[in-house]
Amino acid sequence: MQNGNIGSAAMAKRRFLDKQPLTQAEGLTALIMMGVGLTLGGISVTIFMALSAAAQGSWQELWLSGQLNF
């Protein structure tokens, strides 16, 4: 030990993973997944909003009677 420091051989080495840029295939996959997620989210929100704005009766009753309009 010199000046209160531990020798470099005794210290654990830090290991870093090399971060490589996305390939075209990985970028395309990421874009497709984001598009699918946004589309499904939009459809879900639209359905929820349509069912929330339905007439006074419950939407199940209106659906079964054929009176549910969007």
C-alpha positions in Angstrom: 0.0 0.0 0.0 1.3 3.4 -0.9 -0.2 6.6 0.4 -3.3 4.7 1.8 -4.3 3.5 -1.7 -4.9 -0.1 -2.6 -2.8 -1.4 -5.5 -4.4 -1.5 -8.9 -3.9 -5.3 -9.0 -6.2 -5.7 -5.9 -9.0 -3.5 -7.2 -11.7 -5.1 -9.3 -11.8 -3.9 -12.9 -15.0 -2.3 -14.2 -16.6 -4.1 -17.1 -18.5 -2.1 -19.7 -20.7 -3.5 -22.4 -19.9 -2.0 -25.8 -23.0 -0.1 -26.8 -23.4 -0.6 -30.6 -25.8 1.5 -32.6 -29.1 -0.1 -33.7 -29.0 -2.0 -37.0 -31.6 -1.2 -39.6 -33.5 -4.4 -38.8 -33.6 -3.5 -35.0 -34.7 0.1 -35.8 -37.4 -1.2 -38.2 -38.7 -3.6 -35.5 -38.8 -0.9 -32.9 -40.8 1.4 -35.3 -43.2 -1.4 -36.1 -43.7 -2.2 -32.4 -44.3 1.5 -31.6 -46.8 1.7 -34.4 -48.7 -1.4 -33.3 -48.8 -0.1 -29.7 -50.1 3.3 -30.7 -52.7 1.8 -33.0 -54.0 -0.6 -30.3 -54.0 2.2 -27.8 -55.9 4.4 -30.1 -58.5 1.7 -30.8 -58.9 1.0 -27.1 -59.4 4.7 -26.2 -61.9 5.1 -29.1 -64.0 2.1 -28.0 -63.9 3.3 -24.4 -65.0 6.8 -25.3 -67.7 5.5 -27.5 -69.1 3.3 -24.8 -68.8 6.0 -22.2 -70.8 8.4 -24.4 -73.6 5.9 -25.0 -77.2 6.7 -24.3 -78.8 6.4 -20.8 -79.2 2.6 -20.9 -76.3 0.4 -20.2 -74.2 -0.4 -23.2 -74.8 -4.2 -22.8 -78.5 -3.8 -23.1 -78.2 -1.4 -26.0 -75.8 -3.8 -27.7 -78.1 -6.8 -27.3 -81.1 -4.9 -28.5 -79.2 -3.6 -31.6 -79.6 0.1 -30.6 -76.0 0.9 -29.9 -74.8 3.5 -32.3 -71.4 5.2 -32.4 
